[in-house]
Amino acid sequence: MPAPKIKTPAALGFRLPAEWEPQVAVWLSWPHNLATWPGHFRPIPAKFAEIVAHISRYEEVRINVAEPLQQRAWSLIAKAKAVLSRVTLYDHATNDAWCRDHGPLFVKNDQTGEVAITDWEHNAWGGKYPPFDLDNTVPPNIAAALGFRRFEKKMIMEGGSLDVNGAGLLLTTESCLLNKNRNPTMSKTAIERALRDYLGVQTIYWLGDGIVGDDTDGHIDDMTRFFSVDGIVTATESNKKDKNYPILRENLRRLQALRTPDGKKFTIVELPMPKPTFCEGQQLPASYANFLVINGAVLMPTFQQPKRDAEAAEVLAACFPGRTIIPIDCLELVWGLGTLHCISQQQPA
């Protein structure tokens, strides 16, 4: 007899909610890998604690942190004046701190209210930063800790590679999800089918390349994000001599050509890029698009560029009326090649 067909999350009524929908908590993975911020690790744990404190004023924070690191982490979090009753440490060991990519993607069934976990494979962005064995234990560990149903998919996929509007639309990039260092035996059609089956989306929009300095091969969350069901905010570069200029112009051109499933144009809002940011001669993937939406607020990365930082905050405030824009200095954090969205993963209510 043929094996019974496994029902996918989508077939069971699950979908990946948009980030602006109500959340129970934000998950983080505590930083401890010195190689992620080579020569510049010292300020990073305190920066994480600062971010924990900001989130805790709006909702719960749940942190993957191996037991030997917990005392020091808790001390820093308390020093940052977090709302400690909203912070929980879980004894989940990790290789690295990028919870957006190794953490689970939480899906929700609107009919039953059930929240479940989709558990994808993680290979550290095409095998660039081994080992990553512990990072792959994070989704099953979270599922066990919460008592959630877990849907496992044997496909390399990172949360930062996609963005959804919660109503069936998904944005991603060809340079990342179609990269042969991820799923060399899968066709574009097979990848799209997996996204539809496990995340409950119907329409997938493909953009091109990611920004300069992005070691993920072009994550969408450094570039282009939904801010409403039919609104997209996207990074643009005004300096024609900047390496990001042609990449982001082409990206904007593609976005302007997109149509909603009922044939309408999207509202496209342009978000300025910070001036190029370097560390030890390496251009970093600094971008205001790496913001994190939480209940009642938006955490926005800043890069010690007062004029540009303020311009970006103004754009995001218009995109998210009713939410407080919280600027967080991420100049040190981005030396690890990611900022606020990259380190976090929201759990829907």
C-alpha positions as semicolon CSV with decimal commas, in nm:
position;residue;x (nm);y (nm);z (nm)
1;M;0,000;0,000;0,000
2;P;0,126;0,352;-0,073
3;A;0,228;0,558;0,228
4;P;-0,049;0,789;0,350
5;K;-0,013;1,141;0,219
6;I;0,098;1,381;0,492
7;K;-0,128;1,682;0,522
8;T;0,064;2,007;0,488
9;P;0,015;2,305;0,719
10;A;-0,167;2,493;0,441
11;A;-0,402;2,199;0,381
12;L;-0,480;2,200;0,754
13;G;-0,562;2,572;0,748
14;F;-0,235;2,723;0,874
15;R;-0,073;3,042;0,741
16;L;0,228;3,258;0,827
17;P;0,088;3,579;0,982
18;A;0,223;3,920;0,891
19;E;0,465;4,072;1,140
20;W;0,222;4,353;1,231
21;E;-0,041;4,104;1,353
22;P;-0,069;4,048;1,732
23;Q;0,227;3,872;1,892
24;V;0,273;3,673;2,211
25;A;0,650;3,704;2,217
26;V;0,970;3,770;2,029
27;W;1,236;3,498;2,033
28;L;1,609;3,574;2,037
29;S;1,922;3,355;2,052
30;W;2,181;3,488;2,294
31;P;2,514;3,590;2,131
32;H;2,824;3,396;2,233
33;N;3,014;3,317;1,911
34;L;3,314;3,551;1,903
35;A;3,376;3,470;1,536
36;T;3,047;3,634;1,438
37;W;3,182;3,975;1,542
38;P;3,556;3,917;1,490
39;G;3,754;4,148;1,717
40;H;3,439;4,342;1,809
41;F;3,234;4,105;2,024
42;R;3,270;4,283;2,359
43;P;2,972;4,526;2,328
44;I;2,734;4,277;2,166
45;P;2,579;4,101;2,471
46;A;2,495;4,438;2,629
47;K;2,341;4,550;2,297
48;F;2,122;4,238;2,297
49;A;2,021;4,316;2,655
50;E;1,922;4,668;2,546
51;I;1,706;4,519;2,269
52;V;1,549;4,273;2,515
53;A;1,463;4,567;2,742
54;H;1,291;4,759;2,461
55;I;1,083;4,458;2,349
56;S;0,991;4,364;2,707
57;R;0,808;4,695;2,751
58;Y;0,560;4,580;2,483
59;E;0,552;4,199;2,499
60;E;0,729;3,886;2,617
61;V;1,086;3,803;2,519
62;R;1,192;3,437;2,500
63;I;1,562;3,366;2,467
64;N;1,750;3,056;2,352
65;V;2,057;3,054;2,579
66;A;2,254;2,754;2,705
67;E;2,248;2,719;3,083
68;P;2,618;2,813;3,139
69;L;2,552;3,152;2,975
70;Q;2,227;3,228;3,154
71;Q;2,356;3,398;3,468
72;R;2,561;3,652;3,274
73;A;2,278;3,708;3,025
74;W;2,025;3,768;3,304
75;S;2,260;4,011;3,476
76;L;2,295;4,220;3,159
77;I;1,921;4,209;3,092
78;A;1,845;4,328;3,444
79;K;2,106;4,603;3,413
80;A;1,935;4,719;3,090
81;K;1,614;4,763;3,295
82;A;1,407;4,507;3,109
83;V;1,065;4,413;3,243
84;L;1,197;4,091;3,395
85;S;0,854;3,934;3,441
86;R;0,827;3,929;3,060
87;V;1,167;3,767;2,997
88;T;1,216;3,388;2,991
89;L;1,544;3,206;2,932
90;Y;1,531;2,862;2,768
91;D;1,819;2,617;2,796
92;H;1,852;2,578;2,420
93;A;2,213;2,569;2,297
94;T;2,293;2,744;1,967
95;N;2,592;2,790;1,739
96;D;2,506;3,149;1,659
97;A;2,266;3,435;1,729
98;W;2,060;3,465;1,410
99;C;1,720;3,347;1,532
100;R;1,539;3,479;1,223
101;D;1,716;3,212;1,021
102;H;1,762;2,914;1,252
103;G;1,447;2,964;1,458
104;P;1,106;2,825;1,364
105;L;0,854;3,004;1,148
106;F;0,532;3,011;1,351
107;V;0,213;2,948;1,157
108;K;-0,143;2,997;1,280
109;N;-0,478;2,835;1,211
110;D;-0,735;3,115;1,221
111;Q;-1,027;2,872;1,260
112;T;-0,895;2,686;1,565
113;G;-0,653;2,946;1,701
114;E;-0,374;2,688;1,706
115;V;-0,018;2,813;1,658
116;A;0,230;2,558;1,525
117;I;0,592;2,548;1,417
118;T;0,736;2,495;1,072
119;D;1,087;2,352;1,103
120;W;1,311;2,399;0,800
121;E;1,674;2,294;0,751
122;H;1,948;2,548;0,823
123;N;2,294;2,529;0,663
124;A;2,442;2,864;0,771
125;W;2,369;3,047;0,444
126;G;2,507;2,792;0,204
127;G;2,756;2,626;0,439
128;K;2,954;2,946;0,500
129;Y;2,984;2,923;0,880
130;P;3,003;2,569;1,016
131;P;2,916;2,419;1,255
132;F;2,539;2,471;1,258
133;D;2,420;2,147;1,418
134;L;2,297;2,315;1,738
135;D;2,111;2,581;1,542
136;N;1,909;2,303;1,378
137;T;1,792;2,183;1,721
138;V;1,629;2,518;1,802
139;P;1,290;2,465;1,629
140;P;1,230;2,117;1,778
141;N;1,344;2,242;2,119
142;I;1,104;2,537;2,104
143;A;0,821;2,309;1,986
144;A;0,888;2,075;2,281
145;A;0,912;2,362;2,531
146;L;0,581;2,513;2,417
147;G;0,401;2,186;2,344
148;F;0,339;2,298;1,985
149;R;0,278;2,084;1,681
150;R;0,585;2,080;1,454
151;F;0,580;2,047;1,075
152;E;0,923;1,944;0,948
153;K;1,036;2,029;0,596
154;K;1,365;1,895;0,459
155;M;1,451;2,209;0,265
156;I;1,709;2,478;0,337
157;M;1,523;2,799;0,413
158;E;1,590;3,105;0,627
159;G;1,329;3,335;0,776
160;G;1,518;3,641;0,654
161;S;1,484;3,525;0,295
162;L;1,111;3,595;0,281
163;D;0,849;3,846;0,389
164;V;0,470;3,800;0,389
165;N;0,162;4,020;0,406
166;G;-0,039;3,761;0,601
167;A;-0,301;3,750;0,323
168;G;-0,139;3,507;0,082
169;L;0,148;3,711;-0,066
170;L;0,519;3,643;-0,021
171;L;0,829;3,838;-0,129
172;T;1,170;3,673;-0,177
173;T;1,484;3,696;-0,392
174;E;1,622;3,479;-0,669
175;S;1,979;3,534;-0,547
176;C;1,903;3,360;-0,217
177;L;1,630;3,099;-0,249
178;L;1,739;2,984;-0,595
179;N;2,107;2,973;-0,498
180;K;2,261;2,630;-0,561
181;N;2,426;2,640;-0,217
182;R;2,080;2,594;-0,062
183;N;1,869;2,336;-0,244
184;P;2,059;2,232;-0,560
185;T;1,818;1,951;-0,649
186;M;1,502;2,161;-0,616
187;S;1,349;2,352;-0,904
188;K;1,194;2,696;-0,865
189;T;0,854;2,528;-0,898
190;A;0,934;2,283;-0,616
191;I;1,056;2,565;-0,391
192;E;0,738;2,764;-0,457
193;R;0,527;2,457;-0,381
194;A;0,704;2,411;-0,046
195;L;0,644;2,776;0,047
196;R;0,276;2,745;-0,043
197;D;0,232;2,414;0,139
198;Y;0,407;2,510;0,461
199;L;0,341;2,884;0,493
200;G;-0,010;2,907;0,350
201;V;0,077;3,162;0,081
202;Q;-0,066;3,165;-0,271
203;T;0,133;3,425;-0,466
204;I;0,513;3,449;-0,465
205;Y;0,694;3,757;-0,596
206;W;1,061;3,720;-0,692
207;L;1,307;4,009;-0,671
208;G;1,670;3,995;-0,788
209;D;1,991;4,058;-0,594
210;G;2,046;4,165;-0,234
211;I;2,249;4,459;-0,105
212;V;2,629;4,484;-0,099
213;G;2,792;4,320;0,202
214;D;2,505;4,079;0,267
215;D;2,662;3,736;0,324
216;T;2,322;3,563;0,307
217;D;2,320;3,589;-0,076
218;G;2,045;3,849;-0,068
219;H;1,794;3,830;0,214
220;I;1,476;4,026;0,147
221;D;1,469;4,166;0,502
222;D;1,765;4,394;0,427
223;M;1,586;4,543;0,131
224;T;1,209;4,514;0,083
225;R;0,926;4,455;0,331
226;F;0,548;4,457;0,340
227;F;0,403;4,720;0,574
228;S;0,039;4,646;0,493
229;V;-0,160;4,400;0,285
230;D;-0,095;4,605;-0,031
231;G;0,192;4,829;0,084
232;I;0,564;4,766;0,035
233;V;0,850;4,970;0,178
234;T;1,179;4,930;-0,007
235;A;1,534;5,055;0,033
236;T;1,660;5,290;-0,238
237;E;1,997;5,456;-0,295
238;S;2,017;5,812;-0,431
239;N;2,392;5,819;-0,500
240;K;2,448;5,689;-0,854
241;K;2,811;5,607;-0,772
242;D;2,712;5,378;-0,484
243;K;2,740;5,003;-0,553
244;N;2,386;4,955;-0,422
245;Y;2,239;5,206;-0,667
246;P;2,188;4,972;-0,968
247;I;2,080;4,681;-0,747
248;L;1,812;4,883;-0,571
249;R;1,696;5,060;-0,890
250;E;1,637;4,723;-1,055
251;N;1,460;4,606;-0,740
252;L;1,235;4,914;-0,747
253;R;1,161;4,859;-1,116
254;R;1,046;4,504;-1,044
255;L;0,831;4,618;-0,753
256;Q;0,661;4,885;-0,965
257;A;0,572;4,618;-1,221
258;L;0,411;4,388;-0,962
259;R;0,036;4,362;-0,930
260;T;-0,184;4,227;-0,655
261;P;-0,382;3,909;-0,733
262;D;-0,677;4,132;-0,832
263;G;-0,463;4,335;-1,071
264;K;-0,396;4,649;-0,866
265;K;-0,065;4,825;-0,813
266;F;0,104;4,808;-0,475
267;T;0,168;5,121;-0,272
268;I;0,550;5,147;-0,293
269;V;0,724;5,360;-0,030
270;E;1,094;5,437;-0,068
271;L;1,320;5,407;0,236
272;P;1,661;5,575;0,222
273;M;1,977;5,374;0,267
274;P;2,235;5,482;0,526
275;K;2,564;5,603;0,385
276;P;2,801;5,311;0,322
277;T;2,927;5,167;0,648
278;F;3,260;4,988;0,676
279;C;3,454;4,792;0,937
280;E;3,816;4,698;0,871
281;G;3,768;4,779;0,503
282;Q;3,459;4,560;0,460
283;Q;3,132;4,717;0,349
284;L;2,857;4,612;0,588
285;P;2,492;4,536;0,501
286;A;2,359;4,835;0,695
287;S;1,994;4,893;0,607
288;Y;1,695;5,055;0,772
289;A;1,479;4,782;0,613
290;N;1,599;4,540;0,881
291;F;1,340;4,676;1,125
292;L;1,132;4,461;1,363
293;V;0,759;4,516;1,411
294;I;0,627;4,433;1,760
295;N;0,301;4,503;1,944
296;G;0,267;4,880;1,949
297;A;0,615;4,964;1,820
298;V;0,874;4,928;1,545
299;L;1,238;4,876;1,639
300;M;1,451;5,047;1,373
301;P;1,827;5,007;1,330
302;T;2,031;5,330;1,319
303;F;2,394;5,381;1,219
304;Q;2,511;5,705;1,386
305;Q;2,403;5,910;1,084
306;P;2,160;6,158;1,244
307;K;2,012;6,300;0,922
308;R;1,962;5,967;0,744
309;D;1,850;5,794;1,064
310;A;1,583;6,062;1,116
311;E;1,466;6,043;0,753
312;A;1,424;5,666;0,779
313;A;1,234;5,696;1,107
314;E;0,995;5,941;0,944
315;V;0,927;5,703;0,656
316;L;0,858;5,410;0,888
317;A;0,638;5,621;1,114
318;A;0,417;5,694;0,812
319;C;0,409;5,323;0,721
320;F;0,312;5,215;1,073
321;P;0,077;5,480;1,216
322;G;-0,009;5,419;1,579
323;R;0,321;5,242;1,649
324;T;0,611;5,403;1,829
325;I;0,933;5,408;1,624
326;I;1,221;5,305;1,853
327;P;1,565;5,382;1,704
328;I;1,840;5,146;1,821
329;D;2,206;5,212;1,743
330;C;2,317;4,905;1,547
331;L;2,656;5,022;1,420
332;E;2,837;4,763;1,634
333;L;2,575;4,494;1,576
334;V;2,597;4,515;1,195
335;W;2,963;4,408;1,204
336;G;2,810;4,064;1,251
337;L;2,638;4,127;0,913
338;G;2,284;4,161;1,045
339;T;2,073;4,373;1,279
340;L;1,731;4,375;1,449
341;H;1,520;4,162;1,217
342;C;1,802;3,910;1,168
343;I;1,836;3,837;1,540
344;S;1,465;3,797;1,613
345;Q;1,165;3,577;1,539
346;Q;0,810;3,671;1,636
347;Q;0,559;3,427;1,783
348;P;0,202;3,519;1,684
349;A;-0,082;3,537;1,935
